[in-house]
Amino acid sequence: MKMTLRRITALSAGLIVGAASTLLCAQTVKPGIEVLRERGFEGLEGKKVGLVTNPSGVDSKLRSTIDILHEAPGVDLVALYGPEHGVRGDAYAGDHVSDTKDPKTGVPVYSIYGKNREPSAEMLRGVDIMVYDIQDVGTRSYTFISTLGLVMRACAKQGIEVMVLDRPNPLGGKKVEGCLVEPGFHSFVSEFRIPYVYGLTVGELAMLINEEGLNCGERGKDAPLKVKLTVIPMEGWERDMTYEGTGLPWILPSPNIPYAQSAINYPSAGICGEFNNYLSIGIGYTLPFEVFAAEWIDADKLLARLDSYNLKGVSFRTIHFKPMSGSQQGKLLHGVQYAYTDYDKAYLTMTQFYVMQAVYELYPDKNPFELSTNRTNMFDIVCGTDYVRINFGKRLKVEDIEAYWSKDVENFRKLSSKYYLY
């Protein structure tokens, strides 16, 4: 398989084939919005409805949940709430979202990604029930689940119901990786005491944080609050199903997750990507989170070193490319691209740490913790602990962190399984 990968000249061709296959695949999963519609919008009739969504909130025909609810008989959509990127996707990553009106429906839009990370009492005035419909990516550091938890908490304070329209976890429902967030490391990218990869749909996660008291307000310091919660489940989704098996079109929930595969690659490279002055992970190129490269890398040597590890379920090939944007725009970078050849056996989050180990073995002057000292705090927050930095940073050996990174997995599986809907 590795020899085959090396002969591939551009994975983008494979992505095109994969996209075409997805389009040809019969739909096997109905997302929550379609189930809600088939139920006649039960639970929303006669109520004033708020909606937290973004462009990924669509049915299988690509109709926005905004428009579906706005046109639904007996449903009074009175407010929209914009997370990162906005309800219609017109704000780039990190840009503040402004209060405005939705030009298509005229419904007021309130920003919950700017000065406010959760709706204020004023923003919630007149809302009877809040609906949440955003495609999750299955990784703790992605901010949409933090938004979900903060919205749930704000609604609990005001006695407002919450309804979550469930969607597939693109990583499937069996992958659980990473330690729980530790005290002092909660943030908007580590809001809840859950593993880095948590193996739940967004509806299941909502039930977990609601029932287990993990949704404890400002960085875990406040008393737990429970909201009256309804989850509209999908039909047809199974725990071993990644997104390609759903037959649903993939609508990027944010600019750097353009493909369903990007959601799988995100936890595989995103922690490494917190460092500047180190490796490109493909942001600013056509393969976000799918490569590791730099001007100073000998791609063949890096490939040989990674191949020598005999990692389960993942293969590498050499790649050379010029980013089209970002700090390394126009520079010729050299490195590796990876692909999961046996997804069940692959250890997603460890991929990046093995790459960092291999790079350090070849280039001992390229310690990311020394090259990017201004990013170590963010690295800790994303990891949910400083253990990884303190122990991996000494000599960049995976064996120094692997047991700690996995220590909470089985207990979390046992806890979270109580909330499985599928």
C-alpha positions as CSV (number, residue, x, y, z in Angstrom):
1,M,0.0,0.0,0.0
2,K,2.9,2.4,0.8
3,M,4.4,1.8,-2.7
4,T,1.0,2.6,-4.2
5,L,0.7,5.8,-2.2
6,R,4.1,7.0,-3.4
7,R,3.1,6.6,-7.0
8,I,0.1,8.9,-6.4
9,T,0.9,12.3,-8.0
10,A,-2.0,14.2,-6.5
11,L,-4.4,13.1,-3.8
12,S,-6.8,15.7,-5.0
13,A,-7.7,13.4,-7.9
14,G,-8.7,10.8,-5.3
15,L,-10.7,13.3,-3.5
16,I,-12.6,14.1,-6.7
17,V,-13.3,10.4,-7.2
18,G,-14.4,10.2,-3.5
19,A,-16.7,13.2,-3.8
20,A,-18.3,11.7,-7.0
21,S,-18.8,8.4,-5.2
22,T,-20.5,10.2,-2.3
23,L,-22.8,11.9,-4.7
24,L,-23.7,8.6,-6.4
25,C,-24.2,6.8,-3.1
26,A,-27.8,6.4,-2.0
27,Q,-28.7,8.4,1.1
28,T,-28.8,6.1,4.1
29,V,-29.0,8.7,6.9
30,K,-31.7,11.3,7.6
31,P,-30.3,14.2,9.7
32,G,-32.3,15.6,12.6
33,I,-33.8,18.4,10.5
34,E,-35.5,15.9,8.1
35,V,-36.8,13.8,11.0
36,L,-38.2,17.0,12.6
37,R,-39.9,17.9,9.4
38,E,-41.4,14.5,8.9
39,R,-42.8,14.8,12.5
40,G,-44.5,18.0,11.5
41,F,-42.1,20.1,13.5
42,E,-43.4,18.6,16.7
43,G,-42.2,20.5,19.7
44,L,-41.9,23.8,17.9
45,E,-45.6,24.5,17.0
46,G,-46.9,27.6,18.5
47,K,-43.6,28.6,20.0
48,K,-41.2,31.4,19.4
49,V,-38.1,29.8,18.1
50,G,-34.4,30.8,18.2
51,L,-31.9,29.0,16.0
52,V,-28.2,28.5,16.3
53,T,-26.8,27.4,13.0
54,N,-24.3,27.9,10.1
55,P,-24.2,26.9,6.5
56,S,-23.7,23.2,7.5
57,G,-27.3,23.2,8.9
58,V,-29.0,21.9,5.7
59,D,-31.2,19.0,4.7
60,S,-30.1,16.4,2.1
61,K,-31.2,18.7,-0.7
62,L,-29.0,21.5,0.7
63,R,-31.9,23.6,1.9
64,S,-30.9,25.7,4.9
65,T,-32.5,24.9,8.3
66,I,-33.0,28.7,8.5
67,D,-35.3,28.7,5.5
68,I,-37.0,25.4,6.5
69,L,-38.0,26.7,9.9
70,H,-38.9,30.1,8.6
71,E,-41.3,28.6,6.1
72,A,-42.7,25.8,8.4
73,P,-46.4,26.1,9.3
74,G,-46.9,26.8,12.9
75,V,-43.3,27.7,13.6
76,D,-42.4,31.3,14.5
77,L,-38.7,31.8,13.9
78,V,-37.9,35.0,15.8
79,A,-34.1,35.0,16.2
80,L,-30.9,33.6,14.7
81,Y,-27.6,33.2,16.6
82,G,-24.3,33.4,14.8
83,P,-21.4,31.2,16.0
84,E,-17.9,31.4,14.5
85,H,-18.2,32.1,10.7
86,G,-21.8,33.4,11.1
87,V,-25.2,31.8,10.3
88,R,-24.7,32.1,6.5
89,G,-20.9,31.6,6.6
90,D,-19.9,35.1,5.7
91,A,-17.3,35.5,8.4
92,Y,-13.8,34.0,8.1
93,A,-12.1,31.9,10.9
94,G,-11.6,34.1,14.0
95,D,-13.5,37.1,12.6
96,H,-16.0,38.6,15.0
97,V,-19.6,38.1,14.0
98,S,-21.8,41.2,14.1
99,D,-25.5,41.6,15.1
100,T,-27.5,42.2,12.0
101,K,-30.6,40.9,10.1
102,D,-30.7,37.9,7.9
103,P,-31.2,39.4,4.4
104,K,-33.2,36.5,3.1
105,T,-35.7,36.1,6.0
106,G,-35.4,39.4,7.8
107,V,-35.0,37.6,11.1
108,P,-32.6,39.3,13.6
109,V,-29.2,37.7,13.9
110,Y,-27.3,38.0,17.2
111,S,-23.6,37.4,17.4
112,I,-22.3,34.8,19.8
113,Y,-18.8,34.9,18.5
114,G,-17.4,38.3,19.4
115,K,-18.0,40.3,22.5
116,N,-20.5,37.6,23.6
117,R,-19.7,33.9,23.4
118,E,-23.2,33.1,24.6
119,P,-26.5,34.8,24.2
120,S,-27.4,37.4,26.8
121,A,-30.7,37.6,28.6
122,E,-31.6,40.5,26.2
123,M,-30.8,38.4,23.2
124,L,-33.0,35.6,24.5
125,R,-36.0,37.7,25.3
126,G,-39.1,36.4,23.7
127,V,-37.6,33.0,22.8
128,D,-39.5,29.9,24.0
129,I,-37.2,27.3,22.6
130,M,-33.7,27.3,21.1
131,V,-32.8,25.0,18.2
132,Y,-29.2,24.0,17.5
133,D,-28.3,22.6,14.1
134,I,-24.6,22.6,13.1
135,Q,-22.5,19.8,11.6
136,D,-20.0,18.7,14.3
137,V,-16.5,17.5,13.5
138,G,-16.0,15.2,16.5
139,T,-13.0,16.9,18.1
140,R,-13.0,18.9,21.3
141,S,-11.1,21.9,20.2
142,Y,-13.6,22.8,17.5
143,T,-15.6,25.7,18.8
144,F,-19.1,24.8,17.7
145,I,-19.6,22.4,20.6
146,S,-18.4,25.0,23.0
147,T,-21.0,27.3,21.6
148,L,-23.6,24.6,22.1
149,G,-22.7,24.2,25.8
150,L,-22.7,27.9,26.4
151,V,-26.1,28.3,24.7
152,M,-27.5,25.5,26.8
153,R,-26.3,27.1,29.9
154,A,-27.6,30.6,29.0
155,C,-31.0,29.0,28.1
156,A,-31.0,27.1,31.4
157,K,-30.7,30.4,33.3
158,Q,-33.7,31.8,31.5
159,G,-35.9,28.7,31.6
160,I,-35.7,28.3,27.8
161,E,-35.9,24.8,26.3
162,V,-33.2,23.6,23.9
163,M,-33.7,21.2,20.9
164,V,-30.6,19.7,19.2
165,L,-31.1,18.4,15.6
166,D,-28.6,15.5,15.5
167,R,-26.1,15.0,12.7
168,P,-23.4,12.4,12.0
169,N,-20.1,12.4,13.8
170,P,-17.8,12.3,10.7
171,L,-15.2,10.4,12.7
172,G,-17.8,7.7,13.5
173,G,-18.9,6.8,17.0
174,K,-16.1,4.5,18.1
175,K,-13.0,6.7,18.1
176,V,-12.1,8.0,21.6
177,E,-8.7,9.5,22.1
178,G,-7.0,11.9,24.4
179,C,-7.1,12.7,28.1
180,L,-9.9,14.7,29.8
181,V,-9.4,18.4,30.1
182,E,-7.7,19.1,33.4
183,P,-8.4,22.0,35.9
184,G,-6.8,25.2,34.7
185,F,-7.0,24.3,31.1
186,H,-10.6,24.9,30.2
187,S,-11.1,27.4,27.4
188,F,-13.3,28.0,24.4
189,V,-11.4,25.2,22.7
190,S,-11.6,22.9,25.7
191,E,-14.9,23.8,27.3
192,F,-15.9,20.4,28.7
193,R,-14.2,17.7,30.6
194,I,-14.2,15.3,27.7
195,P,-11.4,13.6,25.6
196,Y,-9.9,15.3,22.6
197,V,-11.8,12.9,20.3
198,Y,-15.0,11.9,22.0
199,G,-16.9,9.5,19.8
200,L,-20.4,11.0,20.2
201,T,-22.8,12.8,17.9
202,V,-23.6,16.3,18.9
203,G,-27.0,15.2,20.3
204,E,-25.4,12.6,22.4
205,L,-22.8,15.1,23.6
206,A,-25.5,17.5,24.5
207,M,-27.2,14.9,26.7
208,L,-23.9,13.9,28.3
209,I,-22.9,17.5,29.3
210,N,-26.4,18.2,30.5
211,E,-26.8,15.1,32.7
212,E,-23.3,14.7,34.0
213,G,-22.7,18.3,35.1
214,L,-19.8,18.9,32.6
215,N,-21.5,22.1,31.4
216,C,-20.3,24.1,34.3
217,G,-20.2,27.6,33.0
218,E,-17.2,30.0,32.7
219,R,-14.3,27.6,32.4
220,G,-15.8,25.0,34.6
221,K,-16.0,27.2,37.7
222,D,-19.7,27.7,38.1
223,A,-22.4,25.4,39.5
224,P,-23.7,22.9,36.9
225,L,-27.0,23.8,35.3
226,K,-29.5,21.6,33.5
227,V,-31.7,22.7,30.7
228,K,-34.9,21.1,29.4
229,L,-33.3,19.3,26.4
230,T,-34.8,17.5,23.4
231,V,-32.6,15.7,20.9
232,I,-34.2,14.9,17.5
233,P,-32.2,11.8,16.4
234,M,-31.1,10.9,13.0
235,E,-32.4,7.8,11.2
236,G,-30.0,5.3,9.7
237,W,-26.8,6.3,11.3
238,E,-24.6,3.6,12.9
239,R,-21.6,4.0,15.3
240,D,-19.1,2.5,12.9
241,M,-20.2,4.9,10.1
242,T,-17.9,7.7,8.9
243,Y,-19.5,10.5,6.9
244,E,-18.9,8.9,3.5
245,G,-21.3,6.1,4.4
246,T,-24.2,8.4,5.1
247,G,-24.9,9.3,1.5
248,L,-25.3,13.0,2.7
249,P,-23.5,15.8,0.9
250,W,-20.7,17.4,2.9
251,I,-21.1,21.1,3.6
252,L,-18.0,22.5,5.1
253,P,-18.8,23.8,8.6
254,S,-15.8,26.1,8.4
255,P,-13.3,27.1,5.6
256,N,-10.5,24.7,6.6
257,I,-12.8,21.6,6.7
258,P,-13.6,21.5,3.0
259,Y,-14.1,17.7,2.8
260,A,-15.5,15.1,5.2
261,Q,-12.0,13.6,5.2
262,S,-10.7,17.0,6.6
263,A,-12.7,16.3,9.8
264,I,-10.7,13.1,10.2
265,N,-7.5,14.8,9.5
266,Y,-8.2,17.7,11.9
267,P,-7.4,15.8,15.1
268,S,-4.5,14.2,13.3
269,A,-2.6,17.4,12.7
270,G,-4.3,20.3,14.4
271,I,-2.4,20.1,17.7
272,C,0.9,20.3,15.8
273,G,-0.6,23.1,13.8
274,E,-0.7,25.3,16.9
275,F,3.0,26.0,16.5
276,N,4.2,28.7,14.2
277,N,7.8,28.8,12.8
278,Y,7.5,25.0,12.5
279,L,5.6,22.7,10.1
280,S,3.0,23.6,7.6
281,I,-0.1,21.3,8.0
282,G,-1.6,22.4,4.7
283,I,-3.6,25.4,5.8
284,G,-3.3,27.8,2.8
285,Y,-3.0,24.9,0.4
286,T,-5.5,22.4,-1.0
287,L,-4.9,19.8,1.7
288,P,-5.6,21.3,5.1
289,F,-4.5,19.1,8.0
290,E,-3.3,16.4,5.6
291,V,0.4,17.2,5.2
292,F,3.5,18.1,7.3
293,A,6.1,20.1,5.5
294,A,8.7,22.8,5.7
295,E,11.4,24.4,3.4
296,W,14.2,22.7,5.3
297,I,12.9,19.1,5.3
298,D,14.3,16.3,3.1
299,A,11.1,14.6,2.2
300,D,12.6,11.3,1.4
301,K,14.5,11.1,4.7
302,L,11.3,12.0,6.6
303,L,9.3,9.4,4.7
304,A,11.9,6.7,5.4
305,R,12.0,7.6,9.1
306,L,8.2,7.4,9.4
307,D,8.0,4.2,7.5
308,S,10.5,2.7,10.0
309,Y,8.0,3.1,12.8
310,N,5.5,0.7,11.1
311,L,2.5,2.6,12.4
312,K,-0.8,0.8,12.2
313,G,-3.4,2.0,9.8
314,V,-1.5,5.0,8.3
315,S,0.8,5.4,5.3
316,F,2.8,8.3,4.1
317,R,4.2,9.6,0.8
318,T,6.5,12.5,-0.1
319,I,5.0,15.8,-1.2
320,H,6.3,19.1,-2.4
321,F,4.0,22.2,-2.7
322,K,3.7,25.9,-2.5
323,P,1.0,27.3,-0.2
324,M,-1.3,29.8,-1.9
325,S,-1.9,31.9,1.2
326,G,-0.5,32.4,4.7
327,S,2.9,33.1,6.1
328,Q,4.6,30.6,3.7
329,Q,2.8,31.7,0.6
330,G,4.8,30.9,-2.5
331,K,7.5,29.0,-0.7
332,L,8.4,25.5,-1.9
333,L,7.8,23.2,1.0
334,H,8.8,19.5,1.3
335,G,7.4,16.8,3.5
336,V,4.9,14.1,3.7
337,Q,1.2,13.5,3.1
338,Y,-0.6,10.8,5.0
339,A,-3.6,8.6,4.4
340,Y,-5.4,6.2,6.7
341,T,-5.3,2.7,5.2
342,D,-7.0,0.9,8.0
343,Y,-9.1,3.5,9.9
344,D,-10.2,1.1,12.7
345,K,-6.5,0.5,13.7
346,A,-5.3,4.0,13.2
347,Y,-4.5,6.2,16.2
348,L,-5.5,9.6,14.8
349,T,-4.1,12.0,17.3
350,M,-0.8,10.2,17.6
351,T,-0.1,10.7,13.9
352,Q,1.1,14.3,14.4
353,F,3.2,13.3,17.4
354,Y,5.0,10.6,15.5
355,V,5.7,13.1,12.7
356,M,7.1,15.6,15.3
357,Q,9.3,12.8,16.7
358,A,10.6,11.9,13.3
359,V,11.4,15.5,12.4
360,Y,13.2,16.0,15.6
361,E,15.3,12.8,15.1
362,L,16.3,14.2,11.7
363,Y,16.6,17.8,12.8
364,P,17.4,18.1,16.5
365,D,17.7,21.9,16.2
366,K,13.9,22.0,15.3
367,N,12.3,21.6,18.6
368,P,8.8,23.2,18.2
369,F,8.6,24.1,21.9
370,E,11.7,26.2,21.5
371,L,10.9,27.6,18.0
372,S,7.4,28.7,19.0
373,T,7.6,29.7,22.7
374,N,4.7,32.1,22.2
375,R,2.4,29.2,21.3
376,T,3.1,26.9,24.2
377,N,0.1,28.2,26.3
378,M,-2.3,27.6,23.3
379,F,-0.7,24.1,22.9
380,D,-1.5,23.3,26.5
381,I,-5.1,24.6,26.3
382,V,-5.8,22.6,23.1
383,C,-4.3,19.4,24.7
384,G,-6.3,20.2,27.9
385,T,-3.1,19.6,30.0
386,D,0.5,20.7,30.3
387,Y,1.6,17.1,30.7
388,V,2.1,16.7,27.0
389,R,4.3,19.8,26.6
390,I,6.4,19.1,29.7
391,N,7.0,15.4,28.9
392,F,7.0,15.3,25.1
393,G,8.9,18.6,24.9
394,K,12.0,17.1,26.6
395,R,13.0,14.7,23.8
396,L,10.0,14.4,21.5
397,K,9.3,10.7,22.1
398,V,5.8,9.4,21.7
399,E,6.4,6.8,24.4
400,D,6.7,9.6,27.0
401,I,3.1,10.7,26.6
402,E,1.1,7.8,25.0
403,A,0.0,6.2,28.2
404,Y,-1.0,9.5,29.7
405,W,-2.9,10.6,26.6
406,S,-4.9,7.4,26.7
407,K,-5.5,7.1,30.5
408,D,-9.1,8.4,30.5
409,V,-10.4,6.7,27.4
410,E,-12.0,3.5,28.8
411,N,-13.7,5.3,31.7
412,F,-15.1,7.9,29.3
413,R,-16.4,5.2,27.0
414,K,-18.2,3.6,29.9
415,L,-19.7,7.0,31.0
416,S,-20.7,8.2,27.6
417,S,-22.2,4.9,26.4
418,K,-25.2,5.7,28.7
419,Y,-26.1,8.4,26.2
420,Y,-25.8,6.5,23.0
421,L,-28.7,7.0,20.7
422,Y,-27.4,4.6,18.0
